[in-house]
Amino acid sequence: MVGRAAVGRSARSARSTSRPARPVDSASLVILRGRGTDRAVLMGRRRAASSFMPGWYVFPGGCVEADDFPHSSLGGSRIAHALAHALAMAAIRETFEETGLIVGRRVAAGVGGDVSRRDTPLGRACAAAGRVPAPEAPTLIARAITPVQSPRRFHTRFFLVDEAETSGVLRSNGELVDLHWVPLDDRAGPPIADVTAFVLDEAARASVRPAARPVPLLWYRGGRGRIRRGMVNAPLPPSHRASRALTARPRPLSSRQQ
């Protein structure tokens, strides 16, 4: 697309001799509307004052927070399930905060799901709409890890969900501006980074073949993006099954790879 920027190249200019920052778990949601040549995704522009990717068009998303995890005691292998759940919830929560859209399913009156979330902005909005968050709705389509040279690093999981799974009125909280639907096949769209272009390509593939498929990872070596495939994706529910791709941790890079 016109305006693509390589995150690897920009991060390389900020190379530091200090130890690389550990990637923070984060999640992003690609909302798809339409079919065929009418497919479009929701994107917004990060503010010029943003500390990460200022001015670029991105999908809603952000870091995993404590309240994204299930509010119940966990142990053993269930910890991985909890992270899978938290990643999907982070994508849903951030999307609501930045766009006003709720990814949730309808419930009968008086049914609130995880009551511990009822007093959050998302929980209150869901309660008013007669819905509960639906972390089983999004499908994992891609992962990306920020280059080691970057002072802020993220291990981001990108999810895809159909607009039909959302409700609410589109509005911005100021974190993303100029929210609008961008044609998925538009190669002359708004300025985007290479990681965003990578995810758009994966969203296009997943929208045509939604069945289980390998989840690609975009990572950087020597300032250049590389794609690794192989982990099989499946639609959540994360409460029952944690995808290896969701919970996989980035391996430390050797000095040669940095």
LOKOL-396882 format. One record per residue (C-alpha): residue number from 1; residue in one letter; x, y, z. Coordinates in Angstrom, 2 decimals. Layout:
<pts>
pt i=NUM | aa=A | xx=X | yy=Y | zz=Z .
...
</pts>
This chain:
<pts>
pt i=1 | aa=M | xx=0.00 | yy=0.00 | zz=0.00 .
pt i=2 | aa=V | xx=1.02 | yy=3.58 | zz=-0.52 .
pt i=3 | aa=G | xx=2.61 | yy=5.01 | zz=2.59 .
pt i=4 | aa=R | xx=3.91 | yy=1.73 | zz=4.05 .
pt i=5 | aa=A | xx=6.73 | yy=2.20 | zz=6.53 .
pt i=6 | aa=A | xx=9.03 | yy=-0.52 | zz=7.81 .
pt i=7 | aa=V | xx=8.89 | yy=-0.72 | zz=11.58 .
pt i=8 | aa=G | xx=12.23 | yy=-2.52 | zz=11.48 .
pt i=9 | aa=R | xx=13.98 | yy=0.33 | zz=9.69 .
pt i=10 | aa=S | xx=12.59 | yy=2.99 | zz=12.00 .
pt i=11 | aa=A | xx=13.53 | yy=0.99 | zz=15.08 .
pt i=12 | aa=R | xx=17.04 | yy=0.36 | zz=13.78 .
pt i=13 | aa=S | xx=17.71 | yy=4.10 | zz=13.79 .
pt i=14 | aa=A | xx=17.12 | yy=4.04 | zz=17.55 .
pt i=15 | aa=R | xx=19.56 | yy=1.18 | zz=18.18 .
pt i=16 | aa=S | xx=20.83 | yy=1.06 | zz=21.73 .
pt i=17 | aa=T | xx=23.56 | yy=-0.87 | zz=23.48 .
pt i=18 | aa=S | xx=21.25 | yy=-1.57 | zz=26.41 .
pt i=19 | aa=R | xx=19.51 | yy=-4.88 | zz=26.90 .
pt i=20 | aa=P | xx=16.46 | yy=-5.25 | zz=24.62 .
pt i=21 | aa=A | xx=13.11 | yy=-4.58 | zz=26.25 .
pt i=22 | aa=R | xx=10.92 | yy=-7.61 | zz=26.89 .
pt i=23 | aa=P | xx=7.88 | yy=-7.68 | zz=24.57 .
pt i=24 | aa=V | xx=4.63 | yy=-6.88 | zz=26.36 .
pt i=25 | aa=D | xx=1.55 | yy=-9.02 | zz=25.64 .
pt i=26 | aa=S | xx=-0.94 | yy=-7.05 | zz=23.55 .
pt i=27 | aa=A | xx=-3.85 | yy=-7.66 | zz=21.22 .
pt i=28 | aa=S | xx=-5.53 | yy=-5.96 | zz=18.28 .
pt i=29 | aa=L | xx=-8.85 | yy=-6.52 | zz=16.55 .
pt i=30 | aa=V | xx=-9.52 | yy=-6.40 | zz=12.81 .
pt i=31 | aa=I | xx=-13.25 | yy=-5.84 | zz=12.23 .
pt i=32 | aa=L | xx=-14.35 | yy=-6.98 | zz=8.79 .
pt i=33 | aa=R | xx=-17.51 | yy=-5.91 | zz=6.96 .
pt i=34 | aa=G | xx=-18.85 | yy=-6.95 | zz=3.58 .
pt i=35 | aa=R | xx=-18.01 | yy=-9.77 | zz=1.21 .
pt i=36 | aa=G | xx=-16.01 | yy=-10.18 | zz=-1.99 .
pt i=37 | aa=T | xx=-14.82 | yy=-6.92 | zz=-3.50 .
pt i=38 | aa=D | xx=-16.88 | yy=-4.96 | zz=-0.95 .
pt i=39 | aa=R | xx=-14.79 | yy=-6.11 | zz=2.03 .
pt i=40 | aa=A | xx=-13.55 | yy=-3.35 | zz=4.34 .
pt i=41 | aa=V | xx=-11.85 | yy=-3.10 | zz=7.73 .
pt i=42 | aa=L | xx=-12.13 | yy=-0.50 | zz=10.47 .
pt i=43 | aa=M | xx=-8.99 | yy=1.60 | zz=10.97 .
pt i=44 | aa=G | xx=-8.03 | yy=4.83 | zz=12.69 .
pt i=45 | aa=R | xx=-5.03 | yy=7.14 | zz=12.84 .
pt i=46 | aa=R | xx=-2.88 | yy=7.30 | zz=15.96 .
pt i=47 | aa=R | xx=-2.42 | yy=10.79 | zz=17.34 .
pt i=48 | aa=A | xx=0.75 | yy=12.68 | zz=16.43 .
pt i=49 | aa=A | xx=1.58 | yy=12.83 | zz=20.15 .
pt i=50 | aa=S | xx=1.40 | yy=9.04 | zz=20.57 .
pt i=51 | aa=S | xx=4.59 | yy=7.45 | zz=21.87 .
pt i=52 | aa=F | xx=4.26 | yy=4.45 | zz=19.53 .
pt i=53 | aa=M | xx=3.63 | yy=4.66 | zz=15.77 .
pt i=54 | aa=P | xx=2.39 | yy=8.28 | zz=15.84 .
pt i=55 | aa=G | xx=0.40 | yy=9.34 | zz=12.79 .
pt i=56 | aa=W | xx=-0.01 | yy=5.86 | zz=11.33 .
pt i=57 | aa=Y | xx=-3.30 | yy=4.13 | zz=10.62 .
pt i=58 | aa=V | xx=-3.83 | yy=1.02 | zz=12.72 .
pt i=59 | aa=F | xx=-6.49 | yy=-1.32 | zz=14.08 .
pt i=60 | aa=P | xx=-7.89 | yy=-0.80 | zz=17.59 .
pt i=61 | aa=G | xx=-5.90 | yy=-2.58 | zz=20.26 .
pt i=62 | aa=G | xx=-3.54 | yy=-2.32 | zz=23.20 .
pt i=63 | aa=C | xx=-1.80 | yy=-4.08 | zz=26.07 .
pt i=64 | aa=V | xx=-3.30 | yy=-6.82 | zz=28.19 .
pt i=65 | aa=E | xx=-4.45 | yy=-5.56 | zz=31.60 .
pt i=66 | aa=A | xx=-5.07 | yy=-7.41 | zz=34.85 .
pt i=67 | aa=D | xx=-8.85 | yy=-7.12 | zz=34.49 .
pt i=68 | aa=D | xx=-8.72 | yy=-8.95 | zz=31.14 .
pt i=69 | aa=F | xx=-7.93 | yy=-12.22 | zz=32.93 .
pt i=70 | aa=P | xx=-10.71 | yy=-14.49 | zz=34.26 .
pt i=71 | aa=H | xx=-11.55 | yy=-13.57 | zz=37.85 .
pt i=72 | aa=S | xx=-11.21 | yy=-17.06 | zz=39.32 .
pt i=73 | aa=S | xx=-8.42 | yy=-19.08 | zz=40.87 .
pt i=74 | aa=L | xx=-6.14 | yy=-20.67 | zz=38.30 .
pt i=75 | aa=G | xx=-3.34 | yy=-23.18 | zz=38.49 .
pt i=76 | aa=G | xx=-1.26 | yy=-25.48 | zz=36.39 .
pt i=77 | aa=S | xx=-2.11 | yy=-25.63 | zz=32.70 .
pt i=78 | aa=R | xx=-5.09 | yy=-23.32 | zz=33.19 .
pt i=79 | aa=I | xx=-2.70 | yy=-20.36 | zz=33.34 .
pt i=80 | aa=A | xx=-2.14 | yy=-20.70 | zz=29.57 .
pt i=81 | aa=H | xx=-5.91 | yy=-20.77 | zz=29.06 .
pt i=82 | aa=A | xx=-6.18 | yy=-17.61 | zz=31.15 .
pt i=83 | aa=L | xx=-3.68 | yy=-15.78 | zz=28.94 .
pt i=84 | aa=A | xx=-5.55 | yy=-16.86 | zz=25.79 .
pt i=85 | aa=H | xx=-8.76 | yy=-15.53 | zz=27.33 .
pt i=86 | aa=A | xx=-7.03 | yy=-12.30 | zz=28.42 .
pt i=87 | aa=L | xx=-5.65 | yy=-11.63 | zz=24.93 .
pt i=88 | aa=A | xx=-9.08 | yy=-11.94 | zz=23.33 .
pt i=89 | aa=M | xx=-10.61 | yy=-9.80 | zz=26.09 .
pt i=90 | aa=A | xx=-7.91 | yy=-7.15 | zz=25.67 .
pt i=91 | aa=A | xx=-8.73 | yy=-6.89 | zz=21.96 .
pt i=92 | aa=I | xx=-12.44 | yy=-6.55 | zz=22.79 .
pt i=93 | aa=R | xx=-11.92 | yy=-4.04 | zz=25.60 .
pt i=94 | aa=E | xx=-9.52 | yy=-1.84 | zz=23.64 .
pt i=95 | aa=T | xx=-11.86 | yy=-1.90 | zz=20.65 .
pt i=96 | aa=F | xx=-14.73 | yy=-0.70 | zz=22.81 .
pt i=97 | aa=E | xx=-12.61 | yy=2.03 | zz=24.40 .
pt i=98 | aa=E | xx=-11.27 | yy=3.33 | zz=21.08 .
pt i=99 | aa=T | xx=-14.29 | yy=2.83 | zz=18.81 .
pt i=100 | aa=G | xx=-17.39 | yy=2.39 | zz=20.98 .
pt i=101 | aa=L | xx=-18.17 | yy=-0.98 | zz=19.39 .
pt i=102 | aa=I | xx=-18.98 | yy=-4.01 | zz=21.56 .
pt i=103 | aa=V | xx=-18.05 | yy=-7.56 | zz=20.61 .
pt i=104 | aa=G | xx=-20.63 | yy=-9.39 | zz=22.71 .
pt i=105 | aa=R | xx=-23.49 | yy=-11.83 | zz=22.66 .
pt i=106 | aa=R | xx=-27.04 | yy=-11.20 | zz=23.84 .
pt i=107 | aa=V | xx=-28.08 | yy=-12.64 | zz=27.20 .
pt i=108 | aa=A | xx=-31.33 | yy=-12.91 | zz=29.09 .
pt i=109 | aa=A | xx=-32.23 | yy=-10.12 | zz=31.50 .
pt i=110 | aa=G | xx=-30.36 | yy=-10.44 | zz=34.78 .
pt i=111 | aa=V | xx=-27.58 | yy=-12.58 | zz=33.35 .
pt i=112 | aa=G | xx=-24.31 | yy=-10.72 | zz=33.70 .
pt i=113 | aa=G | xx=-21.59 | yy=-13.25 | zz=33.05 .
pt i=114 | aa=D | xx=-18.46 | yy=-12.37 | zz=34.99 .
pt i=115 | aa=V | xx=-19.92 | yy=-9.94 | zz=37.53 .
pt i=116 | aa=S | xx=-16.48 | yy=-8.64 | zz=38.40 .
pt i=117 | aa=R | xx=-16.46 | yy=-6.83 | zz=35.05 .
pt i=118 | aa=R | xx=-19.83 | yy=-5.18 | zz=35.48 .
pt i=119 | aa=D | xx=-18.29 | yy=-2.04 | zz=37.03 .
pt i=120 | aa=T | xx=-15.88 | yy=-1.37 | zz=34.17 .
pt i=121 | aa=P | xx=-16.73 | yy=0.87 | zz=31.20 .
pt i=122 | aa=L | xx=-17.07 | yy=-2.20 | zz=28.98 .
pt i=123 | aa=G | xx=-19.05 | yy=-4.08 | zz=31.61 .
pt i=124 | aa=R | xx=-21.49 | yy=-1.21 | zz=32.12 .
pt i=125 | aa=A | xx=-21.95 | yy=-0.78 | zz=28.37 .
pt i=126 | aa=C | xx=-22.60 | yy=-4.51 | zz=27.96 .
pt i=127 | aa=A | xx=-25.09 | yy=-4.50 | zz=30.82 .
pt i=128 | aa=A | xx=-26.97 | yy=-1.57 | zz=29.29 .
pt i=129 | aa=A | xx=-27.08 | yy=-3.34 | zz=25.92 .
pt i=130 | aa=G | xx=-28.12 | yy=-6.71 | zz=27.35 .
pt i=131 | aa=R | xx=-24.86 | yy=-8.34 | zz=26.27 .
pt i=132 | aa=V | xx=-21.74 | yy=-9.95 | zz=27.69 .
pt i=133 | aa=P | xx=-18.29 | yy=-9.82 | zz=26.09 .
pt i=134 | aa=A | xx=-17.73 | yy=-12.68 | zz=23.65 .
pt i=135 | aa=P | xx=-14.03 | yy=-13.67 | zz=23.67 .
pt i=136 | aa=E | xx=-14.99 | yy=-16.77 | zz=21.68 .
pt i=137 | aa=A | xx=-16.05 | yy=-14.66 | zz=18.68 .
pt i=138 | aa=P | xx=-12.68 | yy=-13.40 | zz=17.34 .
pt i=139 | aa=T | xx=-10.30 | yy=-15.67 | zz=15.46 .
pt i=140 | aa=L | xx=-6.55 | yy=-15.38 | zz=15.76 .
pt i=141 | aa=I | xx=-5.00 | yy=-14.63 | zz=12.35 .
pt i=142 | aa=A | xx=-1.48 | yy=-13.29 | zz=12.99 .
pt i=143 | aa=R | xx=1.22 | yy=-12.40 | zz=15.50 .
pt i=144 | aa=A | xx=3.95 | yy=-9.77 | zz=15.41 .
pt i=145 | aa=I | xx=6.89 | yy=-8.91 | zz=17.67 .
pt i=146 | aa=T | xx=8.40 | yy=-5.42 | zz=17.68 .
pt i=147 | aa=P | xx=12.10 | yy=-5.26 | zz=16.66 .
pt i=148 | aa=V | xx=14.67 | yy=-5.68 | zz=19.44 .
pt i=149 | aa=Q | xx=16.02 | yy=-2.17 | zz=18.79 .
pt i=150 | aa=S | xx=12.75 | yy=-0.52 | zz=19.73 .
pt i=151 | aa=P | xx=12.59 | yy=1.05 | zz=23.23 .
pt i=152 | aa=R | xx=8.97 | yy=-0.18 | zz=23.50 .
pt i=153 | aa=R | xx=8.28 | yy=-3.73 | zz=22.37 .
pt i=154 | aa=F | xx=5.05 | yy=-5.67 | zz=21.98 .
pt i=155 | aa=H | xx=4.10 | yy=-9.26 | zz=21.25 .
pt i=156 | aa=T | xx=0.79 | yy=-8.55 | zz=19.54 .
pt i=157 | aa=R | xx=-1.85 | yy=-11.11 | zz=18.60 .
pt i=158 | aa=F | xx=-4.17 | yy=-9.95 | zz=15.84 .
pt i=159 | aa=F | xx=-7.75 | yy=-11.20 | zz=15.84 .
pt i=160 | aa=L | xx=-10.39 | yy=-11.07 | zz=13.12 .
pt i=161 | aa=V | xx=-14.11 | yy=-10.68 | zz=13.74 .
pt i=162 | aa=D | xx=-17.07 | yy=-9.97 | zz=11.47 .
pt i=163 | aa=E | xx=-18.92 | yy=-6.69 | zz=11.91 .
pt i=164 | aa=A | xx=-22.08 | yy=-8.75 | zz=12.50 .
pt i=165 | aa=E | xx=-20.59 | yy=-9.78 | zz=15.87 .
pt i=166 | aa=T | xx=-20.45 | yy=-6.14 | zz=17.00 .
pt i=167 | aa=S | xx=-22.99 | yy=-3.62 | zz=18.26 .
pt i=168 | aa=G | xx=-22.95 | yy=0.01 | zz=19.31 .
pt i=169 | aa=V | xx=-22.33 | yy=3.39 | zz=17.71 .
pt i=170 | aa=L | xx=-18.94 | yy=4.17 | zz=16.19 .
pt i=171 | aa=R | xx=-17.15 | yy=6.96 | zz=18.06 .
pt i=172 | aa=S | xx=-13.59 | yy=7.89 | zz=19.01 .
pt i=173 | aa=N | xx=-12.17 | yy=8.43 | zz=22.49 .
pt i=174 | aa=G | xx=-9.26 | yy=10.39 | zz=21.01 .
pt i=175 | aa=E | xx=-6.70 | yy=7.59 | zz=20.92 .
pt i=176 | aa=L | xx=-7.59 | yy=6.82 | zz=17.31 .
pt i=177 | aa=V | xx=-8.89 | yy=9.62 | zz=15.10 .
pt i=178 | aa=D | xx=-10.40 | yy=9.55 | zz=11.63 .
pt i=179 | aa=L | xx=-12.04 | yy=6.18 | zz=12.27 .
pt i=180 | aa=H | xx=-13.40 | yy=4.83 | zz=8.99 .
pt i=181 | aa=W | xx=-13.84 | yy=1.71 | zz=6.92 .
pt i=182 | aa=V | xx=-10.94 | yy=1.05 | zz=4.57 .
pt i=183 | aa=P | xx=-11.49 | yy=-1.25 | zz=1.54 .
pt i=184 | aa=L | xx=-9.54 | yy=-4.43 | zz=2.21 .
pt i=185 | aa=D | xx=-8.26 | yy=-4.64 | zz=-1.34 .
pt i=186 | aa=D | xx=-7.35 | yy=-0.95 | zz=-1.60 .
pt i=187 | aa=R | xx=-3.65 | yy=-0.63 | zz=-2.41 .
pt i=188 | aa=A | xx=-3.69 | yy=3.16 | zz=-2.33 .
pt i=189 | aa=G | xx=-5.19 | yy=3.61 | zz=1.11 .
pt i=190 | aa=P | xx=-4.03 | yy=5.55 | zz=4.19 .
pt i=191 | aa=P | xx=-0.39 | yy=5.44 | zz=5.38 .
pt i=192 | aa=I | xx=0.33 | yy=2.19 | zz=7.20 .
pt i=193 | aa=A | xx=3.36 | yy=0.40 | zz=8.62 .
pt i=194 | aa=D | xx=4.65 | yy=-2.90 | zz=7.26 .
pt i=195 | aa=V | xx=3.15 | yy=-4.83 | zz=10.18 .
pt i=196 | aa=T | xx=-0.31 | yy=-3.42 | zz=9.37 .
pt i=197 | aa=A | xx=0.07 | yy=-4.35 | zz=5.71 .
pt i=198 | aa=F | xx=1.07 | yy=-7.86 | zz=6.80 .
pt i=199 | aa=V | xx=-2.07 | yy=-8.19 | zz=8.94 .
pt i=200 | aa=L | xx=-4.30 | yy=-6.85 | zz=6.15 .
pt i=201 | aa=D | xx=-2.96 | yy=-9.57 | zz=3.85 .
pt i=202 | aa=E | xx=-3.67 | yy=-12.22 | zz=6.49 .
pt i=203 | aa=A | xx=-7.17 | yy=-10.83 | zz=7.06 .
pt i=204 | aa=A | xx=-7.85 | yy=-11.09 | zz=3.33 .
pt i=205 | aa=R | xx=-6.72 | yy=-14.73 | zz=3.34 .
pt i=206 | aa=A | xx=-8.67 | yy=-15.62 | zz=6.47 .
pt i=207 | aa=S | xx=-11.87 | yy=-14.01 | zz=5.17 .
pt i=208 | aa=V | xx=-11.76 | yy=-16.30 | zz=2.14 .
pt i=209 | aa=R | xx=-10.65 | yy=-19.46 | zz=3.98 .
pt i=210 | aa=P | xx=-11.86 | yy=-19.20 | zz=7.57 .
pt i=211 | aa=A | xx=-11.06 | yy=-22.81 | zz=8.47 .
pt i=212 | aa=A | xx=-8.11 | yy=-23.74 | zz=10.70 .
pt i=213 | aa=R | xx=-4.88 | yy=-22.43 | zz=9.17 .
pt i=214 | aa=P | xx=-1.30 | yy=-21.70 | zz=10.27 .
pt i=215 | aa=V | xx=-0.89 | yy=-18.48 | zz=12.21 .
pt i=216 | aa=P | xx=2.06 | yy=-16.48 | zz=10.83 .
pt i=217 | aa=L | xx=4.50 | yy=-14.55 | zz=13.00 .
pt i=218 | aa=L | xx=6.15 | yy=-11.34 | zz=11.78 .
pt i=219 | aa=W | xx=9.49 | yy=-10.72 | zz=13.46 .
pt i=220 | aa=Y | xx=12.58 | yy=-8.70 | zz=12.63 .
pt i=221 | aa=R | xx=16.23 | yy=-9.54 | zz=12.10 .
pt i=222 | aa=G | xx=18.82 | yy=-7.02 | zz=11.02 .
pt i=223 | aa=G | xx=16.10 | yy=-4.41 | zz=10.61 .
pt i=224 | aa=R | xx=14.19 | yy=-6.56 | zz=8.10 .
pt i=225 | aa=G | xx=10.82 | yy=-8.17 | zz=8.61 .
pt i=226 | aa=R | xx=10.58 | yy=-11.96 | zz=8.36 .
pt i=227 | aa=I | xx=7.51 | yy=-14.16 | zz=8.40 .
pt i=228 | aa=R | xx=7.39 | yy=-17.55 | zz=10.08 .
pt i=229 | aa=R | xx=4.45 | yy=-19.88 | zz=9.62 .
pt i=230 | aa=G | xx=3.48 | yy=-23.19 | zz=11.16 .
pt i=231 | aa=M | xx=1.29 | yy=-22.76 | zz=14.25 .
pt i=232 | aa=V | xx=-2.24 | yy=-23.92 | zz=13.52 .
pt i=233 | aa=N | xx=-5.02 | yy=-21.50 | zz=14.33 .
pt i=234 | aa=A | xx=-8.54 | yy=-22.34 | zz=15.38 .
pt i=235 | aa=P | xx=-11.40 | yy=-20.12 | zz=16.48 .
pt i=236 | aa=L | xx=-11.51 | yy=-19.66 | zz=20.26 .
pt i=237 | aa=P | xx=-13.19 | yy=-20.35 | zz=22.89 .
pt i=238 | aa=P | xx=-10.07 | yy=-19.64 | zz=24.94 .
pt i=239 | aa=S | xx=-11.96 | yy=-20.68 | zz=28.07 .
pt i=240 | aa=H | xx=-11.81 | yy=-24.27 | zz=26.80 .
pt i=241 | aa=R | xx=-8.65 | yy=-24.39 | zz=24.71 .
pt i=242 | aa=A | xx=-5.55 | yy=-22.21 | zz=24.50 .
pt i=243 | aa=S | xx=-3.92 | yy=-21.94 | zz=21.09 .
pt i=244 | aa=R | xx=-0.16 | yy=-22.48 | zz=21.09 .
pt i=245 | aa=A | xx=0.12 | yy=-19.38 | zz=18.95 .
pt i=246 | aa=L | xx=-1.78 | yy=-17.32 | zz=21.50 .
pt i=247 | aa=T | xx=0.32 | yy=-18.30 | zz=24.48 .
pt i=248 | aa=A | xx=3.70 | yy=-18.82 | zz=22.80 .
pt i=249 | aa=R | xx=6.42 | yy=-16.63 | zz=24.23 .
pt i=250 | aa=P | xx=9.10 | yy=-15.04 | zz=22.04 .
pt i=251 | aa=R | xx=12.48 | yy=-16.72 | zz=22.39 .
pt i=252 | aa=P | xx=15.42 | yy=-14.47 | zz=23.40 .
pt i=253 | aa=L | xx=17.48 | yy=-13.47 | zz=20.37 .
pt i=254 | aa=S | xx=21.18 | yy=-14.05 | zz=20.13 .
pt i=255 | aa=S | xx=23.56 | yy=-11.17 | zz=19.42 .
pt i=256 | aa=R | xx=23.75 | yy=-12.45 | zz=15.86 .
pt i=257 | aa=Q | xx=19.97 | yy=-12.10 | zz=15.41 .
pt i=258 | aa=Q | xx=19.97 | yy=-8.62 | zz=16.91 .
</pts>
